[in-house]
Amino acid sequence: MPNSPKLLRGVIPPVCTPFTADYEVDEKSLRRLINYLLDGGVTGLFVLGSTSEVAYLTDKRRADVIRITIDETAGRVPVVAGAIDMTTLRTNEHVRAAVAAGIDGIVVTGPFYARTHPEEIALHFRMVKKECGDLPLYAYNIPVATNGVKLEVDTVLKLANEGVIQGLKDSSGNDAGIRAVVLGAQKMGLKEFVVLTGSELTVDSALMAGAHGVVAGVGNIDPAGYVKIFNLVAAGDYKSARAEQERLTEMFGLADVGALGRMGRGSSAIGAFKASLKLLGIIDDARVAPPQIPLNSDEIAAILPFLRNANLLK
């Protein structure tokens, strides 16, 4: 693929999906959030990923998110959408809908639920790419959310070399794997292949290792902070980048305010991201999609010190 301005680089938040009281997409809040992120200097938007609660959304709600985001963004930055489902035929239905809506790129995990083989994973991506046409296809490596299915380095590089995928979003937590993909792509002469880290606590080191950008859930709350890290690393000011990363790492503690005895880590993190956005006045309602468990008033109150220490609230 030739050099494309729509290939994702920089800071691409996985956009939260605000809900109304009946769990429809809250259009006004989503539009405010999009503008908050754009004002923070982000270079792209990723909707219908894990932080967007894609697995909990009906097809109608997925379509609403894409429609609203494309309309509000109005071409200011590229918008990519997750077409995430368990198997290829289901995934391709989401791809066709997103392509028809005018999306700029597609993000897909490996197939999950059933046990898979690397060759089945590769076939999945090849078939999905046919539905994408000329649009970039990004592989999404997130074993924790896909029944343990991992995208191995060899599989990623093989698909990249075939032109099936144009990038990787890696949320595996394996920074060595990110480095291996970066080095492998360089050795294969894949100059346009992009590697994006989804590990928001090690963004500075991933960028120094050659990653091209970050997709950070907590970037919904402080997009400008991640933009600052990206720019500092690009300028070679690694000491300042580390300091900014440490500030954001401390703020990320808000993801753990939910009590372990009554909810999973996903409910706690997504709930905390949304509660933070509500406390900042960006969205109207912090509810999460069921069966995730909402934060209680004490847990929401525990978020405030993190936002104050990060200089986001007085």
C-alpha positions as CSV (number, residue, x, y, z in Angstrom):
1,M,0.0,0.0,0.0
2,P,1.4,3.5,-0.9
3,N,1.9,6.1,1.8
4,S,-1.6,6.9,3.1
5,P,-2.6,9.8,5.3
6,K,-5.4,7.6,6.6
7,L,-3.0,5.0,8.1
8,L,-3.1,5.5,11.8
9,R,-0.2,7.1,13.6
10,G,0.0,9.1,16.8
11,V,-2.7,9.1,19.4
12,I,-5.9,7.2,18.6
13,P,-8.3,6.9,21.6
14,P,-10.7,4.0,21.7
15,V,-13.8,6.1,22.1
16,C,-16.1,5.3,25.0
17,T,-19.8,4.8,24.1
18,P,-22.0,7.0,26.3
19,F,-25.6,5.7,27.0
20,T,-28.9,7.1,27.7
21,A,-31.0,5.7,30.6
22,D,-32.4,3.0,28.3
23,Y,-28.9,2.1,26.9
24,E,-29.3,3.7,23.6
25,V,-26.3,5.6,22.3
26,D,-26.3,9.1,23.8
27,E,-25.7,11.2,20.7
28,K,-25.2,14.5,22.4
29,S,-22.6,13.1,24.9
30,L,-20.8,11.2,22.1
31,R,-20.5,14.4,20.0
32,R,-19.1,16.3,23.0
33,L,-16.6,13.5,23.7
34,I,-15.5,13.4,20.1
35,N,-14.8,17.2,20.2
36,Y,-13.0,16.9,23.5
37,L,-10.7,14.3,22.0
38,L,-10.1,16.3,18.9
39,D,-9.4,19.4,20.9
40,G,-6.8,17.4,22.8
41,G,-4.9,16.9,19.6
42,V,-5.5,13.3,18.8
43,T,-4.7,12.1,15.3
44,G,-7.5,9.5,14.9
45,L,-10.5,7.9,16.5
46,F,-11.2,4.2,17.1
47,V,-14.8,3.3,17.7
48,L,-16.3,-0.1,18.6
49,G,-13.3,-1.4,20.4
50,S,-13.1,-2.9,23.9
51,T,-13.3,0.4,25.6
52,S,-16.3,1.2,23.4
53,E,-18.0,-1.9,24.9
54,V,-18.4,-3.3,21.4
55,A,-19.2,-6.8,22.6
56,Y,-22.2,-5.4,24.4
57,L,-23.7,-3.4,21.5
58,T,-26.4,-4.5,19.2
59,D,-25.9,-4.0,15.5
60,K,-28.2,-0.9,15.6
61,R,-26.1,0.6,18.4
62,R,-22.9,-0.2,16.5
63,A,-24.3,1.6,13.4
64,D,-25.4,4.6,15.5
65,V,-21.8,5.0,16.9
66,I,-20.3,4.9,13.5
67,R,-22.8,7.3,12.0
68,I,-22.5,9.8,14.7
69,T,-18.7,9.7,14.9
70,I,-18.2,10.1,11.1
71,D,-20.6,12.9,11.0
72,E,-19.2,14.8,14.0
73,T,-15.6,14.2,13.0
74,A,-16.3,15.5,9.5
75,G,-13.0,14.3,8.1
76,R,-10.8,16.1,10.7
77,V,-9.0,12.8,11.5
78,P,-9.4,9.2,10.3
79,V,-12.0,7.1,12.0
80,V,-11.6,3.4,12.2
81,A,-14.2,0.9,13.5
82,G,-14.0,-2.5,15.2
83,A,-15.8,-5.2,13.3
84,I,-15.3,-7.6,16.1
85,D,-17.2,-10.9,16.3
86,M,-16.6,-14.6,17.0
87,T,-16.3,-15.9,13.4
88,T,-15.6,-14.7,9.9
89,L,-19.1,-14.6,8.4
90,R,-20.3,-12.6,11.4
91,T,-17.3,-10.3,11.3
92,N,-17.8,-9.6,7.6
93,E,-21.4,-8.5,8.2
94,H,-20.0,-5.8,10.5
95,V,-17.3,-4.9,7.9
96,R,-19.9,-4.4,5.1
97,A,-22.0,-2.1,7.3
98,A,-19.0,0.0,8.4
99,V,-17.7,0.2,4.8
100,A,-21.1,1.3,3.6
101,A,-21.2,4.0,6.3
102,G,-17.9,5.5,5.1
103,I,-15.4,4.4,7.7
104,D,-11.7,5.0,7.1
105,G,-10.4,1.6,8.3
106,I,-11.4,-1.7,10.0
107,V,-10.1,-3.3,13.2
108,V,-10.5,-7.0,13.7
109,T,-9.5,-9.6,16.3
110,G,-8.8,-13.2,15.5
111,P,-11.8,-15.5,15.5
112,F,-12.7,-16.6,19.0
113,Y,-15.1,-18.8,21.1
114,A,-14.1,-21.9,19.2
115,R,-10.5,-23.1,19.5
116,T,-8.4,-21.9,16.5
117,H,-5.3,-22.7,14.7
118,P,-2.8,-20.1,13.3
119,E,-3.9,-21.1,9.7
120,E,-7.5,-20.6,10.6
121,I,-6.7,-17.2,12.1
122,A,-4.8,-16.3,8.9
123,L,-7.7,-17.4,6.7
124,H,-10.0,-15.3,8.8
125,F,-8.0,-12.1,8.1
126,R,-7.7,-12.9,4.4
127,M,-11.4,-13.3,4.0
128,V,-12.1,-10.1,6.0
129,K,-9.6,-8.1,3.9
130,K,-11.6,-9.0,0.8
131,E,-14.6,-7.3,2.3
132,C,-12.5,-4.3,3.2
133,G,-11.3,-3.6,-0.3
134,D,-8.9,-0.7,-0.3
135,L,-9.5,0.3,3.3
136,P,-6.8,-0.4,5.8
137,L,-7.3,-3.5,7.9
138,Y,-5.8,-3.5,11.4
139,A,-5.2,-6.7,13.4
140,Y,-6.2,-6.4,17.1
141,N,-4.3,-8.6,19.5
142,I,-6.1,-8.7,22.8
143,P,-6.0,-12.3,24.2
144,V,-7.8,-11.3,27.5
145,A,-11.0,-10.5,25.5
146,T,-10.8,-13.2,22.8
147,N,-10.8,-16.5,24.8
148,G,-7.0,-16.4,25.0
149,V,-6.6,-16.3,21.2
150,K,-3.2,-14.6,20.5
151,L,-1.9,-13.2,17.3
152,E,1.6,-14.6,17.1
153,V,4.4,-12.5,15.7
154,D,5.0,-14.9,12.7
155,T,1.3,-14.8,11.8
156,V,1.2,-11.0,12.0
157,L,4.3,-10.6,9.8
158,K,3.1,-13.1,7.3
159,L,-0.2,-11.3,6.9
160,A,1.5,-7.9,6.7
161,N,3.9,-9.2,4.0
162,E,0.9,-10.5,2.0
163,G,-0.7,-7.1,2.2
164,V,-3.7,-8.5,4.2
165,I,-3.2,-6.3,7.2
166,Q,-1.8,-2.8,7.2
167,G,-1.3,-2.4,10.9
168,L,-1.4,-4.0,14.4
169,K,-3.1,-2.8,17.6
170,D,-1.4,-4.8,20.3
171,S,-3.1,-4.9,23.7
172,S,-1.5,-8.2,24.8
173,G,0.7,-6.5,27.4
174,N,3.7,-8.1,25.7
175,D,6.1,-5.3,24.9
176,A,8.7,-7.7,23.6
177,G,6.1,-8.9,21.1
178,I,5.6,-5.3,19.9
179,R,9.3,-4.9,19.5
180,A,9.5,-8.1,17.5
181,V,6.8,-7.0,15.1
182,V,8.5,-3.6,14.6
183,L,11.8,-5.2,13.9
184,G,10.4,-7.9,11.7
185,A,8.5,-5.4,9.6
186,Q,11.6,-3.3,9.2
187,K,13.6,-6.3,8.1
188,M,10.9,-7.2,5.6
189,G,10.9,-3.7,4.2
190,L,7.3,-3.1,5.2
191,K,7.8,0.7,5.6
192,E,4.1,1.5,5.8
193,F,3.1,-1.2,8.3
194,V,2.0,0.5,11.5
195,V,2.3,-0.8,15.0
196,L,0.1,0.7,17.7
197,T,0.4,-0.1,21.4
198,G,-2.8,-0.5,23.5
199,S,-0.8,-0.7,26.7
200,E,-1.3,2.7,28.1
201,L,1.2,2.4,31.0
202,T,4.2,1.8,28.7
203,V,3.6,4.1,25.8
204,D,6.9,6.0,26.1
205,S,8.9,2.8,25.9
206,A,6.8,1.4,23.1
207,L,7.3,4.5,21.0
208,M,11.0,4.5,21.7
209,A,11.1,0.9,20.5
210,G,9.6,2.0,17.2
211,A,5.8,1.8,17.7
212,H,3.9,4.3,15.6
213,G,1.2,5.3,18.0
214,V,-1.0,4.5,21.0
215,V,-4.6,3.4,21.5
216,A,-5.2,4.1,25.2
217,G,-8.5,3.7,26.9
218,V,-7.6,6.3,29.6
219,G,-6.8,8.6,26.7
220,N,-10.6,9.3,26.7
221,I,-9.9,11.2,30.0
222,D,-6.6,12.9,29.2
223,P,-6.0,12.8,25.4
224,A,-3.6,15.7,25.6
225,G,-1.3,13.8,28.0
226,Y,-0.8,11.0,25.5
227,V,-0.3,13.6,22.7
228,K,2.4,15.2,24.8
229,I,4.2,11.8,25.3
230,F,4.1,11.2,21.5
231,N,5.5,14.6,20.7
232,L,8.2,14.4,23.4
233,V,9.4,11.0,22.2
234,A,9.4,12.3,18.6
235,A,11.5,15.2,19.7
236,G,13.9,12.9,21.5
237,D,13.1,14.3,25.0
238,Y,12.8,10.9,26.6
239,K,13.2,12.2,30.2
240,S,10.2,14.5,29.9
241,A,8.2,11.8,28.1
242,R,8.9,9.4,31.0
243,A,7.7,12.0,33.5
244,E,4.5,12.5,31.6
245,Q,4.0,8.7,31.4
246,E,4.5,8.4,35.1
247,R,1.8,11.1,35.7
248,L,-0.6,9.2,33.5
249,T,0.3,5.9,35.1
250,E,-0.6,7.3,38.5
251,M,-3.9,8.5,37.2
252,F,-4.6,5.1,35.7
253,G,-5.1,3.9,39.3
254,L,-8.7,5.1,39.0
255,A,-9.4,2.0,36.9
256,D,-9.2,-0.1,40.0
257,V,-11.6,1.8,42.2
258,G,-14.3,-0.9,41.8
259,A,-14.4,-3.4,44.6
260,L,-12.9,-6.8,43.7
261,G,-15.6,-8.7,45.6
262,R,-18.5,-7.4,43.5
263,M,-17.3,-6.7,40.0
264,G,-14.7,-7.7,37.4
265,R,-11.8,-5.5,36.3
266,G,-13.6,-4.6,33.0
267,S,-16.6,-3.2,34.9
268,S,-14.2,-1.2,37.1
269,A,-12.1,0.2,34.3
270,I,-14.9,1.1,31.9
271,G,-17.0,2.4,34.7
272,A,-14.2,4.6,36.0
273,F,-13.4,6.0,32.5
274,K,-17.1,6.9,32.1
275,A,-17.5,8.3,35.6
276,S,-14.4,10.4,35.0
277,L,-15.9,11.8,31.8
278,K,-19.1,12.6,33.6
279,L,-17.2,14.3,36.4
280,L,-15.4,16.4,33.8
281,G,-18.7,17.4,32.3
282,I,-18.2,15.7,29.0
283,I,-20.9,13.0,29.1
284,D,-24.2,13.0,30.9
285,D,-24.4,9.5,32.2
286,A,-21.7,7.1,33.3
287,R,-23.7,3.9,33.0
288,V,-22.1,0.8,31.5
289,A,-23.8,-1.9,29.4
290,P,-25.1,-4.9,31.3
291,P,-24.2,-7.3,32.6
292,Q,-21.3,-5.1,33.7
293,I,-21.8,-3.8,37.2
294,P,-21.9,0.0,37.8
295,L,-19.7,1.8,40.3
296,N,-21.4,3.0,43.5
297,S,-21.2,6.5,44.9
298,D,-18.2,5.6,47.2
299,E,-16.2,4.2,44.2
300,I,-17.0,7.2,42.1
301,A,-15.9,9.5,44.9
302,A,-12.6,7.6,45.0
303,I,-11.9,8.7,41.4
304,L,-11.8,12.4,42.4
305,P,-8.2,12.3,43.9
306,F,-6.8,10.7,40.8
307,L,-8.3,13.5,38.6
308,R,-7.1,16.2,40.9
309,N,-3.6,14.8,41.2
310,A,-3.5,14.6,37.4
311,N,-4.5,18.3,37.3
312,L,-7.7,17.6,35.4
313,L,-10.0,18.8,38.3
314,K,-9.4,21.4,40.9
